[in-house]
Amino acid sequence: MFTYAEENYIKTIYHLQSQSDKDVSTNAIADAMDTKPSSVTDMVQKLAEKKVLSYRKYKGAALTDQGKKIAAGVIRKHRLWEVFLVDKLNFHWDEVHDIAEQLEHIQSDELIIRLNTFLGNPDFDPHGDPIPDENGNFKKTEKKLLFKLNKGQRGVCVGVKESSPEFLQFLDKKNISIGTKINVLGKEFFDGSMVIEVGRDQSFISKKIAENLYVQTN
């Protein structure tokens, strides 16, 4: 059994570790969790004693197989709850993250099994992120950032790299959500901005927006 704080650390380290093959520094963890490096050091040493990660001073932390399994379990619960909140309680996709952050710490395995069955065993959450199965395996999909597309190419939105409420609300204004078809009508070489077509509407989006939207082109 792990505390809320311990699970949050394990999940954060998991996400940071997935972005690099190197150990995760205490400073990187502190930045991600908005806390002091000294507090991070205390926690990773505690988690190392519980065998969920290895920690080397001045090198950083890396999750063990057990730690990765725990992290995947927390992520699974978080994303299943997001599906439930959107599909069954009619929350909008920009409203569910903070609520799911609370619900992800519920410890009942039976509840999550029944929740998954009730939802029809979903593979992805409302933001297009894969939901790991009970063994911690993630379904992989071929996707690329919208920014990688050139003029004349088309894609279907399958996820977002940035999931802040502000970004999701911006996408709503552009009528972009999971499953939306996007045609690239133009791309500015100078700054990477794009002119896109969604349905019958054309709009301008910045490079920053295009770098935070995942699409499938096949």
C-alpha positions in Angstrom: 0.0 0.0 0.0 1.3 3.4 -1.0 0.2 6.9 0.1 -1.3 9.4 -2.3 2.0 11.3 -2.3 4.1 8.2 -3.0 1.8 7.3 -5.9 2.1 10.8 -7.3 5.9 10.6 -7.2 5.9 7.2 -8.8 3.6 8.3 -11.6 5.6 11.5 -12.2 8.9 9.6 -12.4 7.3 7.2 -14.8 6.3 10.0 -17.2 9.7 11.6 -16.9 11.5 8.3 -17.4 9.5 7.6 -20.5 10.9 10.7 -22.1 14.6 9.7 -21.7 16.7 6.6 -21.3 18.6 8.2 -18.4 17.9 8.3 -14.7 15.5 11.1 -13.7 17.2 13.9 -11.7 15.8 15.2 -8.5 15.6 18.7 -10.0 13.5 17.4 -12.9 11.1 15.7 -10.4 11.0 18.8 -8.3 10.1 21.0 -11.3 7.4 18.6 -12.4 5.9 18.4 -9.0 6.5 22.0 -8.0 8.3 21.2 -4.9 11.8 21.5 -3.4 14.7 19.2 -4.5 15.4 18.4 -0.8 11.8 17.0 -0.4 12.3 15.0 -3.6 15.5 13.5 -2.2 13.8 12.4 1.0 10.9 10.8 -1.0 13.0 8.9 -3.5 15.2 7.5 -0.7 12.0 6.3 1.0 10.7 4.8 -2.2 14.1 3.2 -2.9 13.8 1.4 0.5 10.4 0.1 -0.7 12.1 -1.3 -3.8 10.0 0.6 -6.3 12.9 2.6 -7.6 16.7 2.8 -7.6 18.4 6.0 -6.5 22.0 7.1 -7.0 23.1 10.4 -5.5 23.9 13.0 -8.2 22.6 10.5 -10.8 18.9 10.4 -10.1 16.1 7.8 -9.9 14.8 5.0 -12.1 11.7 2.9 -11.4 12.1 -0.8 -11.0 9.7 -3.2 -12.7 7.6 -3.1 -9.6 7.6 0.7 -9.7 6.6 0.7 -13.4 3.7 -1.7 -12.6 2.4 0.6 -9.8 2.7 3.7 -12.0 0.8 2.0 -14.9 -1.9 1.0 -12.4 -2.4 4.6 -11.3 -2.4 5.8 -14.9 -5.0 3.1 -15.7 -7.3 4.2 -13.0 -6.9 7.9 -13.9 -7.7 7.3 -17.5 -10.6 5.0 -16.9 -12.1 7.6 -14.5 -11.8 10.2 -17.2 -13.7 8.0 -19.6 -16.4 7.5 -17.0 -16.7 11.2 -16.2 -17.0 12.2 -19.9 -19.1 9.3 -21.2 -21.4 8.7 -18.3 -21.5 11.9 -16.3 -21.3 14.3 -19.3 -18.3 16.2 -18.1 -16.3 18.0 -20.8 -12.8 16.8 -21.6 -11.3 20.0 -20.1 -13.0 19.4 -16.8 -11.9 15.8 -15.8 -8.2 15.8 -15.2 -8.3 17.3 -11.6 -11.2 15.0 -10.6 -9.5 11.9 -12.0 -6.3 13.0 -10.0 -8.4 12.4 -6.9 -10.1 9.2 -8.0 -6.9 7.5 -9.3 -5.9 6.8 -5.7 -8.8 4.5 -4.8 -7.3 1.2 -3.9 -10.1 -1.2 -4.7 -9.0 -3.5 -7.5 -12.5 -5.0 -7.9 -14.0 -1.5 -8.4 -11.6 -0.8 -11.3 -12.3 -4.2 -12.8 -16.0 -3.5 -12.8 -15.5 0.1 -14.0 -13.5 -1.2 -17.0 -16.2 -3.7 -17.8 -18.9 -1.1 -17.4 -17.2 1.2 -19.8 -16.7 -1.6 -22.4 -13.0 -2.1 -22.0 -11.9 1.2 -23.6 -8.4 1.5 -25.1 -8.1 5.3 -24.9 -9.2 8.1 -22.6 -11.0 11.3 -23.8 -7.7 13.0 -24.7 -6.6 10.1 -26.9 -4.1 8.7 -24.4 -3.8 4.9 -24.3 -5.2 3.1 -21.2 -2.9 0.4 -20.0 -4.4 -3.0 -19.5 -4.4 -4.8 -16.1 -0.8 -6.0 -16.8 0.5 -2.5 -17.5 0.7 -2.9 -21.3 -0.2 0.2 -23.4 -1.8 -0.1 -26.8 0.5 1.5 -29.4 -0.8 3.5 -32.3 0.9 5.2 -35.2 0.6 8.9 -34.9 2.5 12.1 -35.6 2.3 15.7 -34.6 0.1 17.9 -36.9 3.2 20.1 -37.3 4.9 17.3 -39.3 2.2 17.5 -42.0 2.7 19.6 -45.1 0.4 21.5 -47.3 -2.1 19.2 -49.0 -1.9 16.5 -46.3 -4.8 15.3 -44.2 -5.0 13.7 -40.8 -7.5 12.7 -38.1 -7.0 14.0 -34.6 -6.2 11.1 -32.2 -4.7 12.9 -29.2 -3.2 15.9 -27.6 0.3 16.4 -26.2 -0.8 19.3 -24.1 -4.0 18.6 -22.0 -4.4 21.8 -20.0 -8.0 23.1 -19.7 -6.9 26.3 -21.6 -5.6 24.3 -24.6 -8.6 22.0 -24.7 -10.9 25.1 -24.6 -9.0 26.6 -27.4 -9.5 23.4 -29.5 -13.2 23.6 -28.7 -13.3 27.1 -30.3 -11.7 25.6 -33.4 -14.2 22.6 -33.3 -11.3 20.2 -32.9 -11.7 17.0 -30.8 -10.7 13.4 -31.0 -11.8 12.0 -34.4 -11.9 15.4 -36.1 -10.6 15.4 -39.7 -8.0 18.1 -40.4 -6.8 19.2 -43.8 -3.7 21.3 -44.1 -4.3 24.1 -46.6 -1.1 26.0 -46.0 2.0 26.1 -44.0 4.2 29.1 -43.4 7.9 28.2 -43.8 9.0 31.2 -41.7 7.3 30.4 -38.4 5.6 27.0 -38.9 2.1 28.4 -38.6 -0.7 26.7 -40.6 -4.0 27.3 -42.3 -6.2 24.3 -41.7 -9.7 23.2 -42.7 -12.0 21.5 -40.2 -15.4 20.6 -41.8 -16.3 23.6 -43.9 -14.4 26.1 -41.7 -10.9 27.4 -42.4 -8.7 28.8 -39.6 -5.2 29.8 -38.7 -3.2 28.0 -36.0 0.2 28.7 -34.6 3.2 26.3 -34.6 2.7 25.9 -30.9 -0.8 24.5 -31.5 0.3 22.3 -34.3 3.1 20.9 -32.1 0.5 19.8 -29.5 -2.0 17.9 -31.7 -1.5 14.2 -32.6 -3.0 13.0 -35.9 -3.1 9.7 -37.9 -2.6 10.1 -41.6 -3.7 6.6 -42.8 
